[in-house]
Amino acid sequence: MNIGDKAPDFLGKDEQGREIRLSDYRGRKLVLYFYPKDMTSGCTAEACSFRDHRDELLRAGYDIVGVSVDGDEQHRKFKEKHGLNFPLIADTDKRLVEQFGVWQEKSMYGRKYMGTVRTTFIINEEGVIEQIIGPKQIKTKIHAEQVLGETK
C-alpha cells in the first residue's frame, strides 16, 4: 500500500472477535498502526502513547486501530494489562500485514526471520492512505504526539 491507494474495507477481527471495517470509520480519519508484538517494551510504549493521547486524537478527528499477528487472547491480556482504549486486530493469518506490505524479512543478531515492520498508515475520511510513517521515523514513546504533529 502506498500514499494515494484506497485501503481495503475489511481490516480484520479485533480481540473480541468483532469485525473491524474501514467503513465503520467513514467520515473520520484512521490511524492504522502495525506493530511487531504485544507485551514488548517498544510496542507497549507505542500503545500507551496512543492510549494517553486518545482524547486529543479523537478531537482532531482520528480513530486508532492497532494491528499485530498476535492472537485475540494475547491482545485481550495486552489491553487489560495496559488499559488500552482502542481495538487491536488479531491478524493471525497475516493477511493484513501482507496486504499493507509490512510483513518483511528482519534480522536480529545475524538471524533472519519474517516479522512485522513497525509502520503507521494515516487513512483519510474517504478511505485513502494519505500518509505513511515508517519504522525509522517512529519514536514509540511519543508516537501519538508525532501523529498529531505531523497531521495538523
C-alpha positions as CSV (number, residue, x, y, z in Angstrom):
1,M,0.0,0.0,0.0
2,N,1.2,3.5,-0.9
3,I,0.1,7.0,-0.4
4,G,-3.0,7.6,-2.6
5,D,-4.1,4.0,-2.5
6,K,-7.6,3.1,-1.3
7,A,-7.3,1.0,1.8
8,P,-9.4,-2.3,1.9
9,D,-12.7,-2.1,3.7
10,F,-12.4,-5.3,5.7
11,L,-9.5,-4.9,8.1
12,G,-9.9,-7.9,10.3
13,K,-11.3,-9.0,13.7
14,D,-10.4,-7.4,17.0
15,E,-9.6,-9.1,20.3
16,Q,-13.3,-9.7,20.9
17,G,-13.9,-11.3,17.5
18,R,-15.7,-8.3,16.2
19,E,-15.2,-7.4,12.5
20,I,-13.4,-4.1,12.0
21,R,-14.1,-2.4,8.7
22,L,-12.8,0.9,7.3
23,S,-16.4,1.8,6.6
24,D,-17.0,1.8,10.4
25,Y,-14.9,5.0,10.5
26,R,-16.4,6.7,7.5
27,G,-16.2,10.5,7.9
28,R,-13.2,10.2,10.3
29,K,-9.5,9.6,9.8
30,L,-8.0,6.4,10.9
31,V,-4.6,5.8,12.5
32,L,-3.9,2.2,11.5
33,Y,-0.7,1.2,13.2
34,F,1.2,-2.1,12.7
35,Y,3.5,-3.3,15.5
36,P,5.6,-6.4,16.0
37,K,4.4,-8.0,19.3
38,D,2.2,-7.5,22.3
39,M,3.9,-7.1,25.7
40,T,7.3,-6.0,24.3
41,S,8.9,-2.7,25.5
42,G,8.7,-0.8,22.3
43,C,5.2,-2.0,21.4
44,T,3.9,-1.3,24.9
45,A,5.4,2.3,24.8
46,E,3.7,2.9,21.4
47,A,0.3,1.5,22.5
48,C,0.5,3.6,25.8
49,S,1.3,6.7,23.8
50,F,-1.9,6.2,21.7
51,R,-3.9,5.4,24.9
52,D,-2.7,8.5,26.7
53,H,-3.4,10.8,23.7
54,R,-6.6,9.1,22.5
55,D,-8.9,12.0,23.5
56,E,-6.7,14.5,21.6
57,L,-6.7,12.3,18.6
58,L,-10.5,11.9,18.7
59,R,-10.9,15.7,19.0
60,A,-8.6,16.0,15.9
61,G,-10.9,13.6,14.0
62,Y,-8.9,10.4,14.3
63,D,-9.7,6.9,15.5
64,I,-7.0,4.4,16.3
65,V,-6.7,0.7,15.5
66,G,-3.6,-1.4,16.2
67,V,-2.6,-4.5,14.3
68,S,-0.2,-7.3,15.1
69,V,-0.1,-11.0,14.2
70,D,-0.7,-11.9,17.9
71,G,-3.9,-13.8,18.7
72,D,-7.0,-12.4,20.3
73,E,-6.3,-13.9,23.7
74,Q,-2.8,-12.2,23.7
75,H,-4.4,-9.0,22.6
76,R,-7.0,-9.2,25.4
77,K,-4.2,-9.6,28.0
78,F,-2.2,-6.7,26.5
79,K,-5.3,-4.4,26.5
80,E,-6.2,-5.3,30.1
81,K,-2.7,-5.0,31.5
82,H,-2.1,-1.6,29.9
83,G,-5.7,-0.2,29.9
84,L,-5.7,0.2,26.1
85,N,-8.8,2.1,24.9
86,F,-8.9,1.2,21.2
87,P,-9.3,-2.1,19.2
88,L,-6.4,-4.4,18.3
89,I,-6.7,-6.5,15.2
90,A,-5.5,-10.1,15.6
91,D,-4.0,-10.7,12.1
92,T,-3.1,-14.3,12.8
93,D,-3.4,-15.3,9.2
94,K,-1.1,-12.4,8.2
95,R,-3.5,-11.2,5.5
96,L,-3.5,-7.6,6.5
97,V,0.3,-7.3,7.2
98,E,1.0,-8.8,3.8
99,Q,-1.6,-6.6,2.1
100,F,-0.1,-3.4,3.6
101,G,3.5,-4.6,2.8
102,V,4.7,-4.6,6.4
103,W,5.4,-8.4,6.7
104,Q,9.1,-8.4,5.8
105,E,12.3,-10.1,6.4
106,K,14.0,-8.8,9.5
107,S,17.3,-9.6,11.1
108,M,18.4,-9.8,14.8
109,Y,21.8,-11.0,16.0
110,G,22.5,-12.2,12.5
111,R,19.4,-14.4,12.3
112,K,16.9,-13.7,9.5
113,Y,13.2,-14.1,10.1
114,M,9.9,-12.8,8.9
115,G,8.1,-10.2,11.0
116,T,6.0,-7.1,11.1
117,V,7.8,-3.8,10.4
118,R,6.5,-1.1,12.7
119,T,4.6,1.2,10.4
120,T,1.6,3.6,10.7
121,F,-0.8,4.5,8.0
122,I,-3.0,7.6,8.2
123,I,-6.2,6.9,6.2
124,N,-8.4,9.9,5.3
125,E,-12.2,10.2,5.6
126,E,-12.6,8.6,2.1
127,G,-10.5,5.6,2.9
128,V,-7.4,6.7,1.0
129,I,-4.0,6.4,2.5
130,E,-2.7,10.0,2.9
131,Q,0.4,9.4,5.0
132,I,2.8,6.6,5.9
133,I,5.1,6.9,8.9
134,G,7.9,4.3,8.6
135,P,9.9,2.5,11.2
136,K,12.9,4.8,11.0
137,Q,10.6,7.8,11.8
138,I,8.6,6.3,14.6
139,K,9.5,7.1,18.2
140,T,7.5,4.7,20.2
141,K,7.2,6.7,23.4
142,I,5.8,9.8,21.6
143,H,4.3,8.2,18.5
144,A,0.8,9.7,19.2
145,E,2.3,13.1,19.5
146,Q,4.2,12.5,16.2
147,V,0.9,11.7,14.5
148,L,-0.8,14.8,16.0
149,G,2.1,17.0,15.0
150,E,2.6,15.6,11.5
151,T,-1.1,15.6,10.6
152,K,-2.0,19.1,11.8
